[in-house]
Amino acid sequence: MNTRPVSVTIIGLVFIAAGAIGLIYHLTEFRAQPFPYDLLWISFVRLIAIISGVYMLRGHNWARWLALGWIAFHVILSAFHSVFELALHGVLLAAFAYLLFRVPATRYFRGAEARAGGL
């Protein structure tokens, strides 16, 4: 049995929490506008975070790539905000990439892939 590394567990839970908290926060804004297209996109992005976190915990390799894409998207968005936000998201991207592609994490994701029949 290939056990899940603590780093994968923590990152998966961070993505689930960030997605859920953001989704709940932004869903309260749906009443404020006639048809909030922007809130639909924001909710979609939050759902992606939740999905990537859940499936990372289940060992799906595509989920770690989705999570990195999600945080990279936030790095790009942060370029339009403060330098602090850009730096913070950049550091998170680097830390998550490092932790998700270390040997124990890679072994975990490959093991789950083999157990699922290559899916």
N, CA, C and O atoms as a GROMACS GRO file, in nm:
protein
  476
    1MET      N    1   0.085  -0.118   0.000
    1MET     CA    2   0.000   0.000   0.000
    1MET      C    3   0.089   0.124   0.000
    1MET      O    4   0.180   0.136   0.082
    2ASN      N    5   0.062   0.214  -0.091
    2ASN     CA    6   0.139   0.337  -0.105
    2ASN      C    7   0.069   0.447  -0.024
    2ASN      O    8  -0.039   0.493  -0.061
    3THR      N    9   0.132   0.488   0.087
    3THR     CA   10   0.069   0.587   0.174
    3THR      C   11   0.086   0.729   0.118
    3THR      O   12   0.184   0.759   0.050
    4ARG      N   13  -0.010   0.812   0.148
    4ARG     CA   14  -0.009   0.949   0.101
    4ARG      C   15   0.089   1.031   0.185
    4ARG      O   16   0.083   1.027   0.308
    5PRO      N   17   0.179   1.105   0.120
    5PRO     CA   18   0.270   1.192   0.195
    5PRO      C   19   0.193   1.304   0.265
    5PRO      O   20   0.090   1.349   0.217
    6VAL      N   21   0.245   1.346   0.379
    6VAL     CA   22   0.182   1.453   0.456
    6VAL      C   23   0.169   1.580   0.373
    6VAL      O   24   0.069   1.651   0.383
    7SER      N   25   0.270   1.608   0.291
    7SER     CA   26   0.266   1.730   0.210
    7SER      C   27   0.148   1.729   0.113
    7SER      O   28   0.084   1.832   0.092
    8VAL      N   29   0.118   1.615   0.055
    8VAL     CA   30   0.004   1.604  -0.037
    8VAL      C   31  -0.126   1.622   0.039
    8VAL      O   32  -0.218   1.688  -0.009
    9THR      N   33  -0.134   1.564   0.158
    9THR     CA   34  -0.253   1.579   0.241
    9THR      C   35  -0.277   1.725   0.275
    9THR      O   36  -0.389   1.775   0.262
   10ILE      N   37  -0.173   1.794   0.319
   10ILE     CA   38  -0.187   1.935   0.358
   10ILE      C   39  -0.226   2.020   0.238
   10ILE      O   40  -0.317   2.103   0.248
   11ILE      N   41  -0.159   2.001   0.126
   11ILE     CA   42  -0.191   2.082   0.006
   11ILE      C   43  -0.332   2.052  -0.043
   11ILE      O   44  -0.404   2.144  -0.080
   12GLY      N   45  -0.371   1.926  -0.044
   12GLY     CA   46  -0.507   1.891  -0.083
   12GLY      C   47  -0.610   1.958   0.005
   12GLY      O   48  -0.710   2.010  -0.045
   13LEU      N   49  -0.587   1.956   0.136
   13LEU     CA   50  -0.680   2.019   0.229
   13LEU      C   51  -0.680   2.171   0.214
   13LEU      O   52  -0.785   2.234   0.229
   14VAL      N   53  -0.565   2.230   0.184
   14VAL     CA   54  -0.558   2.374   0.160
   14VAL      C   55  -0.641   2.412   0.038
   14VAL      O   56  -0.714   2.511   0.040
   15PHE      N   57  -0.631   2.333  -0.068
   15PHE     CA   58  -0.710   2.362  -0.189
   15PHE      C   59  -0.859   2.346  -0.163
   15PHE      O   60  -0.939   2.427  -0.210
   16ILE      N   61  -0.897   2.242  -0.089
   16ILE     CA   62  -1.038   2.223  -0.057
   16ILE      C   63  -1.089   2.340   0.027
   16ILE      O   64  -1.196   2.395   0.001
   17ALA      N   65  -1.012   2.378   0.128
   17ALA     CA   66  -1.053   2.488   0.216
   17ALA      C   67  -1.059   2.620   0.140
   17ALA      O   68  -1.156   2.695   0.154
   18ALA      N   69  -0.956   2.650   0.061
   18ALA     CA   70  -0.954   2.776  -0.014
   18ALA      C   71  -1.071   2.782  -0.112
   18ALA      O   72  -1.135   2.886  -0.126
   19GLY      N   73  -1.098   2.672  -0.178
   19GLY     CA   74  -1.210   2.669  -0.272
   19GLY      C   75  -1.343   2.684  -0.202
   19GLY      O   76  -1.429   2.760  -0.247
   20ALA      N   77  -1.362   2.612  -0.092
   20ALA     CA   78  -1.490   2.615  -0.021
   20ALA      C   79  -1.514   2.751   0.044
   20ALA      O   80  -1.624   2.806   0.034
   21ILE      N   81  -1.413   2.806   0.110
   21ILE     CA   82  -1.428   2.936   0.174
   21ILE      C   83  -1.456   3.044   0.070
   21ILE      O   84  -1.544   3.128   0.088
   22GLY      N   85  -1.380   3.041  -0.039
   22GLY     CA   86  -1.402   3.139  -0.146
   22GLY      C   87  -1.538   3.125  -0.210
   22GLY      O   88  -1.603   3.224  -0.243
   23LEU      N   89  -1.581   3.000  -0.230
   23LEU     CA   90  -1.711   2.977  -0.291
   23LEU      C   91  -1.824   3.029  -0.201
   23LEU      O   92  -1.915   3.097  -0.248
   24ILE      N   93  -1.816   2.998  -0.074
   24ILE     CA   94  -1.918   3.046   0.020
   24ILE      C   95  -1.918   3.198   0.026
   24ILE      O   96  -2.024   3.261   0.025
   25TYR      N   97  -1.799   3.256   0.032
   25TYR     CA   98  -1.788   3.403   0.038
   25TYR      C   99  -1.851   3.468  -0.085
   25TYR      O  100  -1.928   3.563  -0.072
   26HIS      N  101  -1.820   3.417  -0.202
   26HIS     CA  102  -1.869   3.480  -0.325
   26HIS      C  103  -2.015   3.447  -0.353
   26HIS      O  104  -2.084   3.525  -0.420
   27LEU      N  105  -2.065   3.334  -0.305
   27LEU     CA  106  -2.205   3.302  -0.327
   27LEU      C  107  -2.297   3.400  -0.254
   27LEU      O  108  -2.412   3.417  -0.293
   28THR      N  109  -2.248   3.463  -0.149
   28THR     CA  110  -2.330   3.563  -0.080
   28THR      C  111  -2.351   3.687  -0.166
   28THR      O  112  -2.441   3.766  -0.139
   29GLU      N  113  -2.269   3.705  -0.270
   29GLU     CA  114  -2.280   3.822  -0.357
   29GLU      C  115  -2.378   3.802  -0.472
   29GLU      O  116  -2.405   3.897  -0.546
   30PHE      N  117  -2.432   3.682  -0.490
   30PHE     CA  118  -2.521   3.656  -0.602
   30PHE      C  119  -2.646   3.743  -0.598
   30PHE      O  120  -2.702   3.773  -0.703
   31ARG      N  121  -2.692   3.782  -0.482
   31ARG     CA  122  -2.813   3.864  -0.469
   31ARG      C  123  -2.791   4.008  -0.515
   31ARG      O  124  -2.886   4.077  -0.550
   32ALA      N  125  -2.668   4.052  -0.515
   32ALA     CA  126  -2.639   4.194  -0.538
   32ALA      C  127  -2.650   4.237  -0.683
   32ALA      O  128  -2.659   4.357  -0.710
   33GLN      N  129  -2.649   4.144  -0.778
   33GLN     CA  130  -2.647   4.181  -0.920
   33GLN      C  131  -2.758   4.108  -0.994
   33GLN      O  132  -2.801   4.001  -0.952
   34PRO      N  133  -2.805   4.165  -1.106
   34PRO     CA  134  -2.911   4.100  -1.183
   34PRO      C  135  -2.869   3.962  -1.237
   34PRO      O  136  -2.934   3.862  -1.208
   35PHE      N  137  -2.761   3.956  -1.312
   35PHE     CA  138  -2.707   3.827  -1.356
   35PHE      C  139  -2.555   3.835  -1.352
   35PHE      O  140  -2.492   3.888  -1.443
   36PRO      N  141  -2.497   3.782  -1.248
   36PRO     CA  142  -2.354   3.802  -1.221
   36PRO      C  143  -2.264   3.703  -1.297
   36PRO      O  144  -2.222   3.601  -1.243
   37TYR      N  145  -2.236   3.736  -1.423
   37TYR     CA  146  -2.149   3.649  -1.501
   37TYR      C  147  -2.012   3.633  -1.435
   37TYR      O  148  -1.955   3.524  -1.433
   38ASP      N  149  -1.959   3.743  -1.382
   38ASP     CA  150  -1.828   3.736  -1.319
   38ASP      C  151  -1.830   3.643  -1.197
   38ASP      O  152  -1.732   3.573  -1.171
   39LEU      N  153  -1.940   3.643  -1.122
   39LEU     CA  154  -1.949   3.553  -1.007
   39LEU      C  155  -1.960   3.407  -1.049
   39LEU      O  156  -1.917   3.318  -0.977
   40LEU      N  157  -2.017   3.384  -1.166
   40LEU     CA  158  -2.021   3.246  -1.217
   40LEU      C  159  -1.880   3.197  -1.246
   40LEU      O  160  -1.845   3.083  -1.214
   41TRP      N  161  -1.799   3.282  -1.307
   41TRP     CA  162  -1.660   3.244  -1.335
   41TRP      C  163  -1.580   3.226  -1.207
   41TRP      O  164  -1.502   3.132  -1.195
   42ILE      N  165  -1.600   3.315  -1.111
   42ILE     CA  166  -1.530   3.303  -0.983
   42ILE      C  167  -1.571   3.174  -0.913
   42ILE      O  168  -1.486   3.104  -0.858
   43SER      N  169  -1.698   3.141  -0.916
   43SER     CA  170  -1.745   3.017  -0.854
   43SER      C  171  -1.687   2.896  -0.924
   43SER      O  172  -1.652   2.797  -0.859
   44PHE      N  173  -1.677   2.902  -1.054
   44PHE     CA  174  -1.617   2.793  -1.131
   44PHE      C  175  -1.471   2.772  -1.092
   44PHE      O  176  -1.426   2.659  -1.074
   45VAL      N  177  -1.398   2.881  -1.078
   45VAL     CA  178  -1.257   2.873  -1.038
   45VAL      C  179  -1.246   2.813  -0.897
   45VAL      O  180  -1.156   2.733  -0.871
   46ARG      N  181  -1.336   2.850  -0.808
   46ARG     CA  182  -1.336   2.795  -0.672
   46ARG      C  183  -1.368   2.646  -0.673
   46ARG      O  184  -1.310   2.568  -0.597
   47LEU      N  185  -1.461   2.606  -0.759
   47LEU     CA  186  -1.494   2.463  -0.771
   47LEU      C  187  -1.374   2.383  -0.823
   47LEU      O  188  -1.354   2.269  -0.783
   48ILE      N  189  -1.297   2.442  -0.911
   48ILE     CA  190  -1.177   2.375  -0.961
   48ILE      C  191  -1.081   2.348  -0.847
   48ILE      O  192  -1.019   2.242  -0.842
   49ALA      N  193  -1.067   2.443  -0.756
   49ALA     CA  194  -0.978   2.424  -0.640
   49ALA      C  195  -1.028   2.307  -0.555
   49ALA      O  196  -0.948   2.223  -0.512
   50ILE      N  197  -1.157   2.300  -0.531
   50ILE     CA  198  -1.214   2.192  -0.450
   50ILE      C  199  -1.192   2.058  -0.519
   50ILE      O  200  -1.149   1.961  -0.456
   51ILE      N  201  -1.220   2.052  -0.648
   51ILE     CA  202  -1.204   1.928  -0.724
   51ILE      C  203  -1.059   1.882  -0.723
   51ILE      O  204  -1.031   1.765  -0.702
   52SER      N  205  -0.967   1.975  -0.746
   52SER     CA  206  -0.826   1.935  -0.749
   52SER      C  207  -0.781   1.886  -0.611
   52SER      O  208  -0.705   1.790  -0.603
   53GLY      N  209  -0.827   1.949  -0.505
   53GLY     CA  210  -0.792   1.905  -0.370
   53GLY      C  211  -0.845   1.767  -0.338
   53GLY      O  212  -0.772   1.682  -0.285
   54VAL      N  213  -0.971   1.743  -0.370
   54VAL     CA  214  -1.032   1.612  -0.343
   54VAL      C  215  -0.961   1.502  -0.420
   54VAL      O  216  -0.928   1.398  -0.364
   55TYR      N  217  -0.937   1.525  -0.547
   55TYR     CA  218  -0.876   1.420  -0.628
   55TYR      C  219  -0.726   1.404  -0.604
   55TYR      O  220  -0.670   1.297  -0.630
   56MET      N  221  -0.661   1.508  -0.553
   56MET     CA  222  -0.522   1.490  -0.509
   56MET      C  223  -0.518   1.396  -0.390
   56MET      O  224  -0.432   1.308  -0.382
   57LEU      N  225  -0.612   1.414  -0.297
   57LEU     CA  226  -0.618   1.325  -0.181
   57LEU      C  227  -0.647   1.181  -0.222
   57LEU      O  228  -0.607   1.087  -0.154
   58ARG      N  229  -0.714   1.164  -0.334
   58ARG     CA  230  -0.743   1.030  -0.384
   58ARG      C  231  -0.631   0.975  -0.472
   58ARG      O  232  -0.636   0.860  -0.515
   59GLY      N  233  -0.529   1.058  -0.497
   59GLY     CA  234  -0.410   1.010  -0.567
   59GLY      C  235  -0.412   1.024  -0.718
   59GLY      O  236  -0.333   0.959  -0.786
   60HIS      N  237  -0.497   1.107  -0.771
   60HIS     CA  238  -0.504   1.125  -0.916
   60HIS      C  239  -0.397   1.224  -0.963
   60HIS      O  240  -0.392   1.339  -0.917
   61ASN      N  241  -0.313   1.179  -1.054
   61ASN     CA  242  -0.202   1.260  -1.101
   61ASN      C  243  -0.248   1.388  -1.169
   61ASN      O  244  -0.186   1.493  -1.151
   62TRP      N  245  -0.356   1.384  -1.247
   62TRP     CA  246  -0.405   1.502  -1.316
   62TRP      C  247  -0.445   1.612  -1.218
   62TRP      O  248  -0.442   1.730  -1.253
   63ALA      N  249  -0.484   1.573  -1.096
   63ALA     CA  250  -0.529   1.671  -0.999
   63ALA      C  251  -0.415   1.760  -0.949
   63ALA      O  252  -0.435   1.877  -0.920
   64ARG      N  253  -0.294   1.704  -0.940
   64ARG     CA  254  -0.183   1.789  -0.897
   64ARG      C  255  -0.148   1.888  -1.007
   64ARG      O  256  -0.107   2.001  -0.978
   65TRP      N  257  -0.163   1.848  -1.134
   65TRP     CA  258  -0.140   1.941  -1.244
   65TRP      C  259  -0.247   2.049  -1.247
   65TRP      O  260  -0.218   2.166  -1.272
   66LEU      N  261  -0.371   2.009  -1.221
   66LEU     CA  262  -0.480   2.106  -1.215
   66LEU      C  263  -0.457   2.205  -1.102
   66LEU      O  264  -0.481   2.325  -1.118
   67ALA      N  265  -0.411   2.157  -0.988
   67ALA     CA  266  -0.383   2.245  -0.874
   67ALA      C  267  -0.272   2.344  -0.908
   67ALA      O  268  -0.281   2.462  -0.873
   68LEU      N  269  -0.168   2.298  -0.975
   68LEU     CA  270  -0.060   2.390  -1.014
   68LEU      C  271  -0.109   2.492  -1.117
   68LEU      O  272  -0.069   2.608  -1.112
   69GLY      N  273  -0.193   2.448  -1.207
   69GLY     CA  274  -0.251   2.541  -1.304
   69GLY      C  275  -0.338   2.644  -1.235
   69GLY      O  276  -0.340   2.761  -1.273
   70TRP      N  277  -0.410   2.601  -1.132
   70TRP     CA  278  -0.496   2.692  -1.057
   70TRP      C  279  -0.415   2.799  -0.987
   70TRP      O  280  -0.449   2.917  -0.994
   71ILE      N  281  -0.308   2.760  -0.921
   71ILE     CA  282  -0.227   2.858  -0.849
   71ILE      C  283  -0.148   2.945  -0.948
   71ILE      O  284  -0.123   3.062  -0.921
   72ALA      N  285  -0.107   2.888  -1.062
   72ALA     CA  286  -0.039   2.968  -1.165
   72ALA      C  287  -0.134   3.075  -1.221
   72ALA      O  288  -0.092   3.187  -1.249
   73PHE      N  289  -0.260   3.039  -1.238
   73PHE     CA  290  -0.361   3.134  -1.281
   73PHE      C  291  -0.371   3.250  -1.181
   73PHE      O  292  -0.387   3.365  -1.220
   74HIS      N  293  -0.361   3.218  -1.053
   74HIS     CA  294  -0.365   3.323  -0.950
   74HIS      C  295  -0.239   3.410  -0.951
   74HIS      O  296  -0.245   3.528  -0.916
   75VAL      N  297  -0.128   3.351  -0.990
   75VAL     CA  298  -0.006   3.433  -1.004
   75VAL      C  299  -0.028   3.536  -1.114
   75VAL      O  300   0.008   3.653  -1.098
   76ILE      N  301  -0.086   3.494  -1.224
   76ILE     CA  302  -0.113   3.585  -1.335
   76ILE      C  303  -0.211   3.694  -1.292
   76ILE      O  304  -0.190   3.812  -1.321
   77LEU      N  305  -0.319   3.655  -1.224
   77LEU     CA  306  -0.415   3.754  -1.176
   77LEU      C  307  -0.351   3.852  -1.077
   77LEU      O  308  -0.385   3.970  -1.074
   78SER      N  309  -0.259   3.801  -0.996
   78SER     CA  310  -0.193   3.885  -0.895
   78SER      C  311  -0.105   3.992  -0.958
   78SER      O  312  -0.075   4.093  -0.895
   79ALA      N  313  -0.062   3.969  -1.082
   79ALA     CA  314   0.020   4.069  -1.150
   79ALA      C  315  -0.057   4.199  -1.170
   79ALA      O  316   0.003   4.305  -1.189
   80PHE      N  317  -0.191   4.192  -1.166
   80PHE     CA  318  -0.275   4.310  -1.181
   80PHE      C  319  -0.311   4.373  -1.047
   80PHE      O  320  -0.385   4.472  -1.041
   81HIS      N  321  -0.259   4.315  -0.939
   81HIS     CA  322  -0.287   4.365  -0.805
   81HIS      C  323  -0.157   4.415  -0.743
   81HIS      O  324  -0.072   4.470  -0.814
   82SER      N  325  -0.141   4.397  -0.616
   82SER     CA  326  -0.022   4.448  -0.548
   82SER      C  327   0.098   4.356  -0.568
   82SER      O  328   0.084   4.238  -0.601
   83VAL      N  329   0.215   4.413  -0.548
   83VAL     CA  330   0.339   4.335  -0.557
   83VAL      C  331   0.341   4.226  -0.449
   83VAL      O  332   0.392   4.117  -0.471
   84PHE      N  333   0.285   4.257  -0.333
   84PHE     CA  334   0.279   4.159  -0.225
   84PHE      C  335   0.198   4.036  -0.267
   84PHE      O  336   0.242   3.924  -0.245
   85GLU      N  337   0.080   4.058  -0.327
   85GLU     CA  338  -0.002   3.945  -0.374
   85GLU      C  339   0.073   3.863  -0.478
   85GLU      O  340   0.070   3.740  -0.474
   86LEU      N  341   0.138   3.930  -0.569
   86LEU     CA  342   0.215   3.860  -0.672
   86LEU      C  343   0.325   3.776  -0.609
   86LEU      O  344   0.343   3.660  -0.646
   87ALA      N  345   0.398   3.833  -0.515
   87ALA     CA  346   0.505   3.760  -0.448
   87ALA      C  347   0.450   3.642  -0.368
   87ALA      O  348   0.507   3.532  -0.372
   88LEU      N  349   0.341   3.664  -0.297
   88LEU     CA  350   0.282   3.558  -0.216
   88LEU      C  351   0.235   3.441  -0.302
   88LEU      O  352   0.264   3.326  -0.271
   89HIS      N  353   0.164   3.470  -0.410
   89HIS     CA  354   0.117   3.363  -0.498
   89HIS      C  355   0.235   3.295  -0.569
   89HIS      O  356   0.232   3.174  -0.592
   90GLY      N  357   0.337   3.372  -0.602
   90GLY     CA  358   0.456   3.313  -0.663
   90GLY      C  359   0.527   3.216  -0.570
   90GLY      O  360   0.570   3.109  -0.611
   91VAL      N  361   0.538   3.255  -0.443
   91VAL     CA  362   0.600   3.166  -0.344
   91VAL      C  363   0.515   3.041  -0.324
   91VAL      O  364   0.569   2.931  -0.314
   92LEU      N  365   0.383   3.058  -0.317
   92LEU     CA  366   0.294   2.942  -0.304
   92LEU      C  367   0.308   2.848  -0.424
   92LEU      O  368   0.314   2.726  -0.406
   93LEU      N  369   0.314   2.904  -0.544
   93LEU     CA  370   0.332   2.821  -0.663
   93LEU      C  371   0.462   2.742  -0.655
   93LEU      O  372   0.462   2.621  -0.682
   94ALA      N  373   0.570   2.806  -0.619
   94ALA     CA  374   0.698   2.738  -0.609
   94ALA      C  375   0.696   2.630  -0.501
   94ALA      O  376   0.747   2.520  -0.522
   95ALA      N  377   0.638   2.662  -0.386
   95ALA     CA  378   0.633   2.565  -0.276
   95ALA      C  379   0.545   2.445  -0.312
   95ALA      O  380   0.584   2.330  -0.288
   96PHE      N  381   0.428   2.471  -0.371
   96PHE     CA  382   0.340   2.361  -0.409
   96PHE      C  383   0.404   2.274  -0.517
   96PHE      O  384   0.396   2.151  -0.511
   97ALA      N  385   0.467   2.337  -0.614
   97ALA     CA  386   0.534   2.260  -0.720
   97ALA      C  387   0.644   2.173  -0.661
   97ALA      O  388   0.657   2.056  -0.696
   98TYR      N  389   0.723   2.230  -0.573
   98TYR     CA  390   0.831   2.154  -0.510
   98TYR      C  391   0.774   2.034  -0.432
   98TYR      O  392   0.822   1.922  -0.447
   99LEU      N  393   0.674   2.059  -0.349
   99LEU     CA  394   0.620   1.953  -0.264
   99LEU      C  395   0.542   1.848  -0.343
   99LEU      O  396   0.544   1.730  -0.307
  100LEU      N  397   0.474   1.890  -0.449
  100LEU     CA  398   0.394   1.794  -0.526
  100LEU      C  399   0.476   1.712  -0.624
  100LEU      O  400   0.427   1.612  -0.676
  101PHE      N  401   0.600   1.753  -0.650
  101PHE     CA  402   0.682   1.678  -0.745
  101PHE      C  403   0.807   1.617  -0.682
  101PHE      O  404   0.897   1.572  -0.753
  102ARG      N  405   0.812   1.615  -0.549
  102ARG     CA  406   0.919   1.543  -0.482
  102ARG      C  407   0.896   1.393  -0.502
  102ARG      O  408   0.787   1.351  -0.538
  103VAL      N  409   0.999   1.315  -0.478
  103VAL     CA  410   0.992   1.171  -0.502
  103VAL      C  411   0.876   1.104  -0.426
  103VAL      O  412   0.803   1.026  -0.487
  104PRO      N  413   0.856   1.130  -0.296
  104PRO     CA  414   0.744   1.062  -0.228
  104PRO      C  415   0.608   1.094  -0.291
  104PRO      O  416   0.523   1.005  -0.304
  105ALA      N  417   0.586   1.219  -0.329
  105ALA     CA  418   0.459   1.257  -0.389
  105ALA      C  419   0.443   1.193  -0.526
  105ALA      O  420   0.335   1.143  -0.560
  106THR      N  421   0.549   1.194  -0.604
  106THR     CA  422   0.544   1.132  -0.737
  106THR      C  423   0.515   0.983  -0.725
  106THR      O  424   0.437   0.927  -0.802
  107ARG      N  425   0.579   0.919  -0.629
  107ARG     CA  426   0.556   0.776  -0.606
  107ARG      C  427   0.411   0.751  -0.566
  107ARG      O  428   0.349   0.654  -0.611
  108TYR      N  429   0.356   0.838  -0.483
  108TYR     CA  430   0.217   0.825  -0.441
  108TYR      C  431   0.122   0.838  -0.560
  108TYR      O  432   0.031   0.757  -0.576
  109PHE      N  433   0.143   0.938  -0.644
  109PHE     CA  434   0.055   0.957  -0.758
  109PHE      C  435   0.070   0.846  -0.861
  109PHE      O  436  -0.029   0.806  -0.922
  110ARG      N  437   0.189   0.796  -0.881
  110ARG     CA  438   0.209   0.684  -0.974
  110ARG      C  439   0.147   0.556  -0.920
  110ARG      O  440   0.092   0.476  -0.996
  111GLY      N  441   0.156   0.536  -0.788
  111GLY     CA  442   0.097   0.417  -0.727
  111GLY      C  443  -0.053   0.416  -0.739
  111GLY      O  444  -0.113   0.312  -0.766
  112ALA      N  445  -0.115   0.531  -0.720
  112ALA     CA  446  -0.260   0.542  -0.732
  112ALA      C  447  -0.303   0.520  -0.876
  112ALA      O  448  -0.408   0.461  -0.903
  113GLU      N  449  -0.221   0.568  -0.970
  113GLU     CA  450  -0.250   0.550  -1.112
  113GLU      C  451  -0.248   0.402  -1.149
  113GLU      O  452  -0.333   0.355  -1.225
  114ALA      N  453  -0.150   0.329  -1.095
  114ALA     CA  454  -0.140   0.186  -1.122
  114ALA      C  455  -0.258   0.110  -1.061
  114ALA      O  456  -0.311   0.018  -1.122
  115ARG      N  457  -0.298   0.149  -0.939
  115ARG     CA  458  -0.411   0.083  -0.875
  115ARG      C  459  -0.541   0.107  -0.950
  115ARG      O  460  -0.630   0.022  -0.949
  116ALA      N  461  -0.552   0.223  -1.016
  116ALA     CA  462  -0.676   0.257  -1.088
  116ALA      C  463  -0.675   0.204  -1.231
  116ALA      O  464  -0.770   0.227  -1.306
  117GLY      N  465  -0.571   0.136  -1.270
  117GLY     CA  466  -0.565   0.081  -1.404
  117GLY      C  467  -0.517   0.182  -1.507
  117GLY      O  468  -0.554   0.173  -1.625
  118GLY      N  469  -0.436   0.275  -1.466
  118GLY     CA  470  -0.378   0.371  -1.560
  118GLY      C  471  -0.464   0.493  -1.588
  118GLY      O  472  -0.431   0.571  -1.677
  119LEU      N  473  -0.573   0.511  -1.517
  119LEU     CA  474  -0.660   0.627  -1.540
  119LEU      C  475  -0.601   0.751  -1.481
  119LEU      O  476  -0.660   0.858  -1.491
   0.00000   0.00000   0.00000
